[in-house]
């Protein structure tokens, strides 16, 4: 008797569970589908702008970037994702200038922390939201961000050339004037008597590079020598 009662009780629970399952299945059967249709809908898919997918350079319409190859991003990267290679070039005014040669970015090791973007002093890099970066080999994840050819140094304008030439002539004239003044001061300075002791000799040696100071020391030594000579003459 007891076994029959348990049999029908279990049968009732099974039917009840089946009905509940069919109820859930029926609801999902008529519910509108929200399944992602990527990549079929890639043309209309909206990706948030704040999504960080891959680092890239900021190029203007003329193909210029803002990177000055300072290496700040490379130093702040926590796992060596960035490598900034530089080179030295000659400018039109004869000086040396450091420029960017290659900017290497390893997407496979990037943690998308954005420290490089935050600390860049010239706002030269940014993260795009282009998430389609799947490749078959890891080597293809290493990218050179400065993909456009580096432009040569601009040629000077006629105004810059004239200004540089004027500055060069001014420096030459100033050097000539300083040399002439030094020569005149040395010629006009009175001849110093032989130093009476080591102290005077050291003072003259120390003032050898300063014509004005040398002239003062020589005049003082000459006055002292004249006073000593007058004192001896008076005693005689």
FENJO-V865247 format. One record per residue. SS is DSSP state (2 for helix, 1 for strand, 0 for the rest). Layout:
BEGIN
ss=SS
ss=SS
END
This chain:
BEGIN
ss=0
ss=2
ss=2
ss=2
ss=2
ss=2
ss=2
ss=2
ss=2
ss=2
ss=2
ss=2
ss=2
ss=2
ss=2
ss=2
ss=2
ss=2
ss=2
ss=2
ss=2
ss=2
ss=2
ss=2
ss=2
ss=2
ss=2
ss=2
ss=2
ss=2
ss=0
ss=0
ss=0
ss=0
ss=0
ss=0
ss=0
ss=0
ss=0
ss=0
ss=0
ss=0
ss=0
ss=0
ss=0
ss=0
ss=0
ss=0
ss=0
ss=0
ss=0
ss=0
ss=0
ss=1
ss=1
ss=1
ss=1
ss=0
ss=0
ss=0
ss=0
ss=0
ss=0
ss=0
ss=0
ss=0
ss=0
ss=0
ss=0
ss=0
ss=0
ss=2
ss=2
ss=2
ss=2
ss=2
ss=0
ss=0
ss=0
ss=0
ss=0
ss=1
ss=1
ss=1
ss=1
ss=1
ss=1
ss=1
ss=1
ss=1
ss=0
ss=0
ss=0
ss=0
ss=0
ss=1
ss=1
ss=1
ss=1
ss=1
ss=1
ss=1
ss=1
ss=1
ss=1
ss=1
ss=2
ss=2
ss=2
ss=0
ss=0
ss=0
ss=0
ss=0
ss=2
ss=2
ss=2
ss=2
ss=2
ss=0
ss=0
ss=0
ss=0
ss=0
ss=1
ss=1
ss=1
ss=1
ss=0
ss=0
ss=0
ss=0
ss=0
ss=0
ss=0
ss=0
ss=0
ss=2
ss=2
ss=2
ss=2
ss=1
ss=1
ss=1
ss=0
ss=0
ss=0
ss=0
ss=0
ss=0
ss=0
ss=0
ss=0
ss=0
ss=0
ss=0
ss=0
ss=2
ss=2
ss=2
ss=2
ss=2
ss=2
ss=2
ss=2
ss=2
ss=2
ss=2
ss=2
ss=2
ss=2
ss=2
ss=2
ss=2
ss=2
ss=2
ss=2
ss=2
ss=2
ss=2
ss=2
ss=2
ss=2
ss=2
ss=2
ss=2
ss=2
ss=2
ss=0
ss=0
ss=0
ss=0
ss=0
ss=0
ss=0
ss=0
ss=0
ss=2
ss=2
ss=2
ss=2
ss=2
ss=2
ss=2
ss=2
ss=2
ss=0
ss=0
ss=0
ss=0
ss=2
ss=2
ss=2
ss=2
ss=2
ss=2
ss=2
ss=2
ss=2
ss=2
ss=2
ss=2
ss=2
ss=2
ss=2
ss=2
ss=2
ss=2
ss=2
ss=2
ss=2
ss=2
ss=2
ss=2
ss=2
ss=0
END
